[in-house]
Amino acid sequence: MSFYSQTIWITGASSGIGEALVYELSQQGAILILSARNIEQLQQVKSQCSNSQQHQVIPLDLTDTKSLESAVTQVLKGVEKIDILIHCGGISQRSLVQDTDLAVDRQIMETNYFGTSALTKGIVPSMLQHQSGQIVVISSVVGYFGTLFRSAYAASKHALHGFFDSLRA
């Protein structure tokens, strides 16, 4: 598959898998929209890309679902369409259930599930209008079964699998 001239929006682009995808897809000639909370880190990542001038930085906090609507509007004003939306944004957790405050569970679900699903719901109408587009969700094996120390993280990934299986159907 060629990514040359494809417009690709990557969340979680400031570190980890998202950052690695930015560098690889940039080398392949993709036009990138880089999103994460840390604008300084996003600018740093962008500056290290091939053809950095054709990439955009759009700061994004997945827990602020109201701001996601304006981010989608801003992005779609600047590009014809999104060819691929790659969801890498997320947070993790490592603690026993009894040691994990409910606020941590809520934060993880807000970021990993609600933010991801809200952004998807913002982009899907444009993809349907153009009758094209792909959505990639970076998940985890704990999206299929829970493990020790990962209850909230596993729950958020299970939720993503259910949401995207339903969207695909």
C-alpha positions as CSV (number, residue, x, y, z in Angstrom):
1,M,0.0,0.0,0.0
2,S,1.3,3.4,-0.9
3,F,0.9,6.3,1.6
4,Y,2.3,8.9,-0.9
5,S,0.1,12.0,-0.8
6,Q,-2.3,10.3,1.6
7,T,-3.6,12.6,4.3
8,I,-3.2,10.8,7.6
9,W,-4.3,12.1,11.0
10,I,-2.3,10.5,13.9
11,T,-3.3,11.0,17.5
12,G,-0.7,10.3,20.2
13,A,1.9,11.6,17.7
14,S,4.2,13.0,20.3
15,S,5.6,9.7,21.5
16,G,5.6,6.0,21.3
17,I,4.0,4.2,18.4
18,G,2.4,7.4,17.2
19,E,5.7,9.2,16.9
20,A,7.3,6.2,15.1
21,L,4.4,6.1,12.6
22,V,4.9,9.9,12.0
23,Y,8.5,9.3,10.9
24,E,7.8,6.3,8.8
25,L,4.7,7.7,7.0
26,S,6.5,11.0,6.5
27,Q,9.4,9.2,4.8
28,Q,6.8,7.5,2.5
29,G,5.4,10.9,1.4
30,A,2.2,11.1,3.5
31,I,0.7,14.4,4.4
32,L,0.3,14.3,8.2
33,I,-1.8,15.9,10.9
34,L,0.0,15.3,14.2
35,S,-2.1,15.5,17.4
36,A,-1.4,15.1,21.1
37,R,-1.6,17.2,24.2
38,N,2.0,18.5,24.2
39,I,2.4,21.0,21.4
40,E,6.1,21.5,22.0
41,Q,6.8,17.8,21.6
42,L,4.6,17.7,18.5
43,Q,6.6,20.6,17.0
44,Q,9.8,18.7,17.8
45,V,8.5,15.6,16.1
46,K,7.3,17.6,13.1
47,S,10.7,19.3,12.8
48,Q,12.4,15.9,12.5
49,C,10.1,14.7,9.6
50,S,10.8,14.5,5.9
51,N,8.9,17.2,4.2
52,S,7.9,18.8,7.5
53,Q,6.5,21.8,5.8
54,Q,3.5,19.8,4.5
55,H,2.6,18.5,8.0
56,Q,0.2,20.2,10.5
57,V,0.3,20.2,14.2
58,I,-3.2,20.2,15.8
59,P,-3.0,20.0,19.6
60,L,-5.6,17.7,21.0
61,D,-6.7,16.5,24.4
62,L,-8.8,13.4,24.0
63,T,-10.5,14.0,27.4
64,D,-11.9,17.3,26.2
65,T,-14.6,15.9,23.8
66,K,-16.1,19.4,23.2
67,S,-12.8,20.6,21.8
68,L,-12.6,17.6,19.4
69,E,-15.5,19.0,17.3
70,S,-13.5,22.2,16.7
71,A,-10.3,20.2,15.9
72,V,-12.2,18.2,13.3
73,T,-13.6,21.4,11.8
74,Q,-10.1,22.9,11.7
75,V,-8.6,19.9,10.1
76,L,-11.3,19.5,7.5
77,K,-11.0,23.1,6.5
78,G,-7.3,22.6,5.7
79,V,-7.5,19.4,3.8
80,E,-9.8,17.9,1.1
81,K,-10.4,14.7,3.2
82,I,-8.8,12.4,5.7
83,D,-7.6,9.3,4.0
84,I,-6.6,7.5,7.2
85,L,-7.2,8.3,10.9
86,I,-4.8,6.5,13.2
87,H,-5.7,6.4,16.9
88,C,-2.5,6.0,18.9
89,G,-3.5,8.4,21.7
90,G,-4.0,6.8,25.1
91,I,-2.8,6.3,28.6
92,S,-2.1,3.2,30.6
93,Q,-2.3,1.9,34.2
94,R,-0.5,-0.6,36.3
95,S,-2.1,-1.3,39.6
96,L,-4.3,-3.8,41.4
97,V,-8.0,-3.2,41.2
98,Q,-8.2,-2.6,44.9
99,D,-5.4,0.0,44.7
100,T,-6.8,1.8,41.7
101,D,-9.0,4.8,42.5
102,L,-12.2,5.1,40.5
103,A,-10.9,8.5,39.2
104,V,-8.1,6.7,37.4
105,D,-10.6,4.3,35.8
106,R,-12.6,7.3,34.6
107,Q,-9.5,9.1,33.3
108,I,-8.5,6.1,31.3
109,M,-11.9,5.6,29.9
110,E,-12.2,9.3,29.0
111,T,-8.9,9.2,27.1
112,N,-8.8,5.8,25.6
113,Y,-12.4,5.2,24.8
114,F,-14.6,8.3,24.9
115,G,-12.0,10.6,23.3
116,T,-11.2,8.0,20.6
117,S,-14.9,7.3,19.8
118,A,-15.8,11.0,19.8
119,L,-13.0,11.9,17.3
120,T,-14.1,9.0,15.2
121,K,-17.7,10.2,15.2
122,G,-16.5,13.6,14.1
123,I,-14.6,12.2,11.1
124,V,-16.9,9.4,9.9
125,P,-19.4,11.9,8.2
126,S,-16.6,13.2,6.0
127,M,-15.5,9.7,5.2
128,L,-19.0,8.7,4.2
129,Q,-19.4,11.9,2.1
130,H,-16.2,11.1,0.2
131,Q,-17.0,7.3,0.2
132,S,-13.5,6.6,1.3
133,G,-11.3,6.5,4.4
134,Q,-9.8,4.1,6.8
135,I,-9.6,4.1,10.6
136,V,-6.8,2.4,12.4
137,V,-7.0,1.8,16.2
138,I,-3.8,0.9,18.1
139,S,-5.0,-1.4,20.8
140,S,-3.5,-4.2,22.9
141,V,-3.9,-7.9,23.6
142,V,-5.6,-6.9,26.8
143,G,-8.4,-5.7,24.6
144,Y,-9.3,-9.3,24.4
145,F,-8.6,-10.5,27.9
146,G,-7.8,-8.9,31.2
147,T,-4.5,-9.2,33.0
148,L,-3.2,-8.5,36.5
149,F,-2.5,-4.8,37.1
150,R,-4.3,-3.6,34.0
151,S,-8.1,-3.5,34.9
152,A,-8.9,0.0,33.7
153,Y,-6.6,-0.2,30.7
154,A,-8.1,-3.6,29.7
155,A,-11.6,-2.3,30.1
156,S,-10.9,0.7,27.9
157,K,-9.4,-1.5,25.2
158,H,-12.3,-3.9,25.4
159,A,-14.6,-1.0,24.9
160,L,-12.7,0.1,21.8
161,H,-12.9,-3.4,20.3
162,G,-16.7,-3.4,20.8
163,F,-17.1,0.1,19.4
164,F,-15.0,-0.5,16.3
165,D,-16.4,-4.0,15.6
166,S,-19.9,-2.3,15.6
167,L,-18.7,0.5,13.4
168,R,-17.2,-2.0,10.9
169,A,-20.5,-3.9,10.8
